[in-house]
Amino acid sequence: VQLQASGGGLVQAGGSLRLSCAVSRLTIFYRAVGWFRQAPGKEREFVADISSDNDQTYYTDAVKGRFTISRVKAQSTVYLQMNNLKPEDTAVYYCARSKFRGGGNFDPDSTYDYWGQGTLVTVSS
């Protein structure tokens, strides 16, 4: 199982980025996928998740209305479209595979078993 995150970079506040997470076919069809982030000196936090069976999406309050998670099964890729970026969005972003098809538990240690390598997003003010 391998997840490959990409798409990070430097952007000004108010700008946009789209992160990509390349996953296996098993993952795209049968597992939920989440995005997490970790800012310097802070703990890893949940950002968004998408279920495999019905594409149900979940977001942390801080990104609702600005970020959109989606999946393209034919490409085996999960995306995180980030709009209206703020300096506080600066972090390393990780994608992760859930042990389940979906659900409302986003605990990084108990729910997700495989992680991508992370991609750095820097938002300047």
Sequence and secondary structure as in RCSB ss.txt:
>XXXX:A:sequence
VQLQASGGGLVQAGGSLRLSCAVSRLTIFYRAVGWFRQAPGKEREFVADISSDNDQTYYTDAVKGRFTISRVKAQ
STVYLQMNNLKPEDTAVYYCARSKFRGGGNFDPDSTYDYWGQGTLVTVSS
>XXXX:A:secstr
   EEE  EEEETT  EEEEEE  HHHHHHS EEEEEE TTS  EEEEEE SSS  EEE GGGTTTEEEEEEGGG
TEEEEEE S  GGG EEEEEEEESSS  S   TTTTEEEE   EEEEEE 
